[in-house]
Amino acid sequence: MVDRLNATDEMLVGSSAALGSARIIQVLWRFGTEVPGSALAAEWERLNRGRLSRRPASAMLPGARRKWRQASNTELLHVDSQPLADRDVLGWLDRQVSVPLQVESNELWRLAAVPYREGTLVSLTVPHFRADGLGVFAALRPRAPRLMPRSDLRDDVFEAVGQATRAFTGTLRWLGDPARRNAAMAALRNGHSGQTKVSEPRFFVSAVFDVDADEWQKRAEEHGGTTNSLFVEIAANLVRARVPVDRAEINVGIPVNLRKNDEDSRANALVVVPLAVAAGEPRHVDLTETRQRTKFLLQDTGDHSGTLVPEALWHLLPRRLANRLKAPGAQQTDVVASNFGEVSEDVVRFAGHRAESMALRTMNVPGLVPERARLRGSLCLVRVGDRLTVTATGMPDQFGDAETFSQVVADELAAWGLVAQRWY
């Protein structure tokens, strides 16, 4: 079976035109000791043989989805020799994501490192269409799934016939679902707003903090919650504190993993579903309601899709029409809270060294256009050993500069009794 682009992959490929920005995944390792350049070069070579080094290729037949084809990365490893000062860390991190990795080029991903304190700071930057956060982690594992061989005409024939069949049967079921049908019709009616003037993209400011995992769990349980429900409430509180809304509720985007197993080689298989929570002032009280709402949402996800019509039909539609039939995703929530859980040891260990801490952030590059998306903040949570790392990003219009934003996040963590240590 040939790996092919799904609807989410295609949407992310076209996000620059649709939203004025491209989505980027950045994975960070902070090492307490120096990582030799030779070890980093060996990791670059290993990753270049894996799943991250692939690019979209057209099918031979109309109706068949595009396929992933192995490619070689022309973006070479970059190792800075000059040690990085604390005040320069965020600028260095931002430079790794802000230099474009164009869709049609062979600049596929970027690996960079710099001396920092007594050790090394390493950044891996990957365009989101090439992999989501869990997809990047899977590609980093030593035995990451490999791409299938190139397809031939027969593969594309089977694919085109299968797509047509799935489109037909899926459409019949879709026509019998009034809620889904009405949502699609509403999107078609409202798909063109007539808005021609938009402002410049806003590059989000960032803050990264380490927190003791046991303390986080303890504080969550004291408030009737879990690690995840406390994380969701923190994300909601940042919006409540700084983003004016004229609604009774705000939406926190919760990623749902659609992968069936570790061998699932889809580039993107996380669907963001909106969790409605009360707007108003920040809340630092009982987490029971947030925990119950989150649990119900995740239990009731059903067959989530990134499209408002059957995905097989969506692939066959003209691109202009398909773009209007995308399901509201992360960009149309107020804030996204992505809990990636505990990072596996074979990812924490990189280039022969074990990281003291890891972080992951998602960024819009060159930034997010406010008129085209509702998103104003994004948080990622990962665990390495006894440490949780929170990476928060926010629109500067609401959250101010990086120093102001860091203080806002630190104050929110402190309000729950959490002692947070800045990464830099």
C-alpha positions in Angstrom: 0.0 0.0 0.0 1.3 3.4 -1.0 1.4 6.3 1.5 -0.9 9.1 0.2 -1.8 12.6 1.4 -5.0 12.8 3.4 -7.3 15.8 3.6 -5.4 17.4 6.5 -2.1 17.0 4.7 -3.5 18.8 1.7 -5.0 21.6 3.8 -1.7 22.2 5.5 0.1 22.3 2.1 -2.3 25.0 1.0 -2.5 26.9 4.3 -0.2 29.7 3.1 -2.7 30.7 0.4 -5.8 30.0 2.6 -4.7 31.6 5.9 -1.6 33.6 4.9 0.7 31.5 7.0 2.3 28.0 7.1 2.1 25.8 10.2 5.5 24.6 11.6 6.3 22.0 14.3 9.5 22.6 16.3 11.0 20.0 18.6 13.6 21.1 21.1 16.2 19.2 23.2 18.1 20.8 26.0 21.2 18.9 26.9 23.3 19.4 30.0 26.5 18.3 28.2 28.1 19.1 24.9 26.7 17.1 21.9 29.5 16.6 19.3 28.9 17.9 15.8 29.7 14.4 14.5 26.9 12.9 16.5 24.5 15.5 15.2 25.6 14.9 11.7 25.0 11.1 12.1 21.4 11.9 13.3 20.9 14.2 10.3 21.8 11.4 8.0 19.5 9.0 9.8 16.6 11.3 9.6 17.2 11.9 6.0 16.7 8.2 5.3 13.4 8.2 7.2 9.8 9.5 7.0 10.5 13.2 7.3 12.4 13.2 4.0 9.4 12.9 1.7 7.5 15.2 -0.5 4.1 15.2 -2.3 4.0 13.7 -5.8 1.1 13.7 -8.3 -0.7 10.5 -9.1 -0.7 9.2 -12.6 -4.5 9.2 -12.8 -7.2 11.8 -12.1 -9.2 10.9 -8.9 -6.2 9.2 -7.2 -4.8 11.1 -4.2 -1.3 12.5 -4.3 1.3 10.2 -2.8 4.4 10.7 -0.6 7.7 10.1 -2.4 11.1 9.7 -0.8 13.3 12.8 -1.2 16.7 14.0 0.0 16.8 17.0 2.3 18.9 19.9 0.9 18.7 21.9 4.2 22.0 21.0 5.8 22.8 20.6 9.5 23.8 24.0 11.0 25.8 24.0 14.2 26.6 27.4 15.7 30.0 27.8 17.4 29.3 30.9 19.4 27.7 30.0 22.8 24.1 31.4 23.3 23.3 33.8 26.1 20.0 33.5 28.0 18.7 36.7 26.5 19.3 35.4 22.9 17.7 32.0 23.3 14.2 33.0 22.1 15.6 34.8 19.1 17.6 31.8 18.1 14.6 29.5 18.4 12.4 31.9 16.4 15.0 32.1 13.6 14.9 28.3 13.2 11.2 28.4 12.4 10.9 31.8 10.6 13.2 31.0 7.7 10.8 29.4 5.1 10.9 25.7 4.2 9.0 26.0 0.9 6.4 23.4 0.0 7.8 22.7 -3.5 11.5 22.8 -2.5 13.7 20.0 -1.3 14.4 22.0 1.9 12.4 19.4 3.8 13.3 20.0 7.5 15.9 21.9 9.5 18.2 20.6 12.2 20.3 23.1 14.1 22.3 23.2 17.4 24.1 25.8 19.5 26.2 25.7 22.6 24.1 26.8 25.6 25.3 27.1 29.2 27.3 23.9 29.9 25.5 21.9 27.2 23.8 22.1 23.8 20.4 23.3 22.6 19.1 21.4 19.6 16.1 22.4 17.3 14.3 20.3 14.7 11.9 22.3 12.5 9.4 20.4 10.4 6.5 21.8 8.2 3.2 20.6 9.7 2.0 19.2 6.4 4.9 16.8 6.5 4.1 15.5 10.0 2.1 16.5 13.1 3.7 16.4 16.6 3.1 12.7 17.1 4.3 12.0 13.5 7.6 13.8 14.2 8.1 11.8 17.4 7.4 8.6 15.5 9.9 9.6 12.8 12.5 10.3 15.5 12.4 6.8 16.9 15.3 4.5 15.8 12.9 2.0 14.2 10.6 4.6 12.6 8.3 3.1 9.9 9.8 3.4 6.4 8.0 4.6 3.3 6.6 2.1 1.0 8.2 1.6 -2.5 7.1 3.9 -5.3 3.7 3.1 -6.8 3.0 2.2 -10.4 0.0 2.8 -12.7 -1.8 -0.2 -11.2 -1.6 1.3 -7.7 -3.1 4.5 -9.0 -5.9 2.6 -10.7 -6.9 0.9 -7.5 -6.6 4.2 -5.6 -8.9 6.0 -8.1 -11.5 3.3 -8.1 -11.4 3.0 -4.4 -11.8 6.8 -4.0 -14.7 6.9 -6.3 -16.4 4.0 -4.4 -15.7 5.6 -1.0 -17.0 8.9 -2.3 -20.3 7.3 -3.5 -21.0 5.3 -0.4 -19.8 8.0 1.9 -22.0 10.6 0.2 -25.1 8.4 0.6 -24.5 8.2 4.4 -23.7 11.9 4.5 -27.0 12.8 2.8 -28.8 10.9 5.5 -27.2 13.0 8.2 -29.1 16.3 8.4 -26.6 17.9 10.9 -23.5 17.2 8.7 -25.4 18.2 5.6 -26.6 21.5 7.1 -23.1 22.3 8.3 -21.7 21.9 4.8 -24.4 24.0 3.3 -23.8 26.7 5.8 -20.1 26.7 5.0 -20.8 27.0 1.3 -23.2 30.0 1.9 -20.7 31.7 4.2 -17.5 30.6 2.5 -16.9 34.0 0.9 -17.0 36.8 3.3 -16.1 39.5 0.8 -13.3 40.7 3.0 -10.4 41.9 0.9 -8.4 43.9 3.4 -6.4 42.0 6.0 -3.7 43.1 8.4 -0.1 41.9 8.5 0.6 38.4 10.0 1.3 38.4 13.7 4.3 36.2 14.7 3.4 34.7 18.1 5.5 35.4 21.2 6.6 32.4 23.2 7.4 31.2 26.8 8.8 27.8 27.9 8.6 26.5 31.5 9.6 23.4 33.3 7.3 22.2 36.2 7.7 19.3 38.6 5.3 16.6 37.3 4.3 15.3 40.7 3.5 18.8 41.9 1.4 19.3 38.8 -0.5 16.1 39.5 -0.9 16.9 43.2 -2.4 20.4 42.4 -4.7 18.9 39.8 -6.1 16.3 42.2 -6.5 18.9 45.0 -8.9 20.7 42.6 -10.7 17.5 41.5 -8.9 17.2 38.2 -6.2 15.5 36.3 -2.9 16.5 34.7 -4.8 17.1 31.4 -7.8 19.0 32.8 -5.5 21.4 34.7 -3.6 22.0 31.5 -6.8 22.7 29.6 -7.9 25.1 32.4 -4.6 26.9 32.3 -5.0 27.4 28.5 -8.5 28.7 29.0 -7.4 31.1 31.7 -4.8 32.7 29.5 -7.6 33.6 27.1 -9.9 34.7 29.8 -7.1 37.0 31.2 -6.0 38.7 28.0 -8.3 38.1 25.1 -11.6 40.1 24.9 -14.5 37.9 23.8 -18.2 38.8 23.5 -19.4 35.3 23.9 -20.5 33.3 27.0 -18.1 30.5 26.1 -14.6 30.1 24.6 -13.4 27.1 22.7 -10.3 25.2 23.7 -9.0 23.0 20.9 -8.2 19.5 22.0 -6.2 17.3 19.6 -7.6 13.7 19.1 -5.2 11.1 17.8 -6.8 9.0 15.0 -3.8 6.7 14.6 -4.6 3.0 15.0 -1.1 1.9 16.1 2.6 2.8 16.1 2.9 1.6 12.5 0.4 4.1 11.2 2.5 6.2 8.8 0.0 9.0 8.1 1.7 12.4 8.2 -1.2 14.1 10.0 -3.7 12.1 12.1 -4.6 14.5 14.9 -8.0 16.2 14.6 -8.6 19.2 16.8 -12.1 19.2 18.4 -13.5 22.3 20.3 -14.1 22.1 24.0 -16.6 24.8 25.2 -15.8 26.3 28.5 -17.1 29.4 30.3 -15.7 32.8 29.3 -15.3 35.5 31.9 -12.6 36.0 34.5 -9.8 33.4 35.1 -10.9 30.6 37.3 -8.7 28.8 39.8 -11.3 26.6 41.5 -12.7 23.1 41.1 -11.7 21.3 37.9 -14.5 18.7 38.0 -16.5 20.3 35.3 -13.6 20.8 32.9 -12.5 17.2 33.6 -16.0 15.8 32.9 -16.5 17.9 29.8 -13.1 16.9 28.4 -13.8 13.2 29.1 -17.2 13.4 27.4 -15.8 15.1 24.4 -13.0 12.6 23.9 -15.4 9.7 24.4 -17.9 11.1 21.9 -15.4 12.0 19.1 -16.8 9.4 16.7 -15.5 9.4 13.2 -13.9 12.8 13.2 -12.7 14.3 10.0 -11.1 17.5 8.8 -13.8 17.9 6.2 -17.5 18.7 6.2 -18.2 16.2 3.4 -16.9 12.6 3.1 -13.1 12.9 2.7 -13.1 10.8 -0.5 -15.6 13.2 -2.0 -13.6 16.2 -0.8 -10.5 15.0 -2.7 -12.5 14.9 -5.9 -13.9 18.4 -5.6 -12.4 21.5 -7.3 -9.9 23.1 -4.9 -11.9 26.3 -4.5 -14.9 24.4 -3.5 -13.0 22.0 -1.3 -11.4 24.9 0.6 -14.9 26.1 1.7 -15.7 22.6 3.0 -13.0 22.3 5.6 -14.2 21.6 9.1 -13.4 24.3 11.6 -10.1 23.2 13.1 -7.4 24.6 15.4 -7.3 28.0 13.7 -11.0 28.6 14.6 -10.7 27.9 18.3 -9.5 30.5 20.8 -6.6 28.5 22.1 -5.2 25.0 21.5 -4.0 22.7 24.4 -1.9 19.9 23.0 -0.9 17.3 25.6 1.6 15.0 24.0 2.1 13.0 27.2 5.4 11.3 28.1 8.0 11.3 25.4 9.5 7.9 24.8 13.0 7.3 25.9 14.3 6.7 22.4 13.2 10.2 21.4 14.5 11.9 24.6 17.9 10.3 23.7 19.1 12.0 20.6 22.6 11.9 19.0 23.7 9.5 21.6 22.9 11.8 24.5 19.9 12.0 26.9 18.2 15.4 27.0 17.5 17.0 30.4 14.3 18.5 29.1 12.4 18.6 25.8 9.8 21.0 24.4 7.5 21.2 21.4 5.8 24.2 19.9 3.6 24.8 16.9 4.0 28.1 15.1 2.4 30.1 12.2 5.0 31.5 9.8 5.4 34.3 9.0 2.5 34.7 11.5 -1.2 34.5 11.9 -3.5 36.9 10.1 -6.1 37.9 12.8 -9.0 38.4 10.3 -8.5 34.8 8.9 -8.4 32.9 12.2 -9.7 33.1 15.7 -6.7 31.4 17.3 -4.9 33.6 19.8 -2.8 31.2 21.7 -1.4 27.6 21.6 0.0 25.5 24.4 2.0 22.2 24.2 2.8 19.9 27.1 5.3 17.1 27.2 6.8 15.0 30.0 10.4 13.9 30.3 11.1 11.9 33.4 9.8 13.8 36.5 9.5 17.1 34.6 6.7 18.6 32.6 7.5 21.2 30.0 4.9 23.8 29.0 5.4 25.7 25.8 3.0 28.6 25.4 2.6 30.9 22.3 0.3 33.9 22.0 -0.6 36.7 19.7 1.3 39.9 20.7 -1.8 42.1 20.2 -3.3 40.5 23.3 -0.3 39.1 25.2 2.3 41.8 24.6 6.0 41.1 24.0 7.8 37.9 25.0 8.8 39.1 28.5 5.3 40.3 29.3 3.8 37.0 28.0 6.3 35.0 30.1 5.2 36.8 33.2 1.5 36.2 32.3 2.1 32.5 31.9 4.3 32.3 35.1 1.5 34.1 37.1 -1.1 31.7 35.8 1.0 28.7 36.9 1.7 30.3 40.3 -2.0 30.8 40.8 -2.3 27.0 40.9 0.6 26.7 43.4 3.0 25.6 40.7 6.7 26.6 40.8 7.8 27.1 37.2 11.4 27.3 36.0 12.0 29.3 32.8 13.9 27.4 30.1 16.1 30.4 29.4 
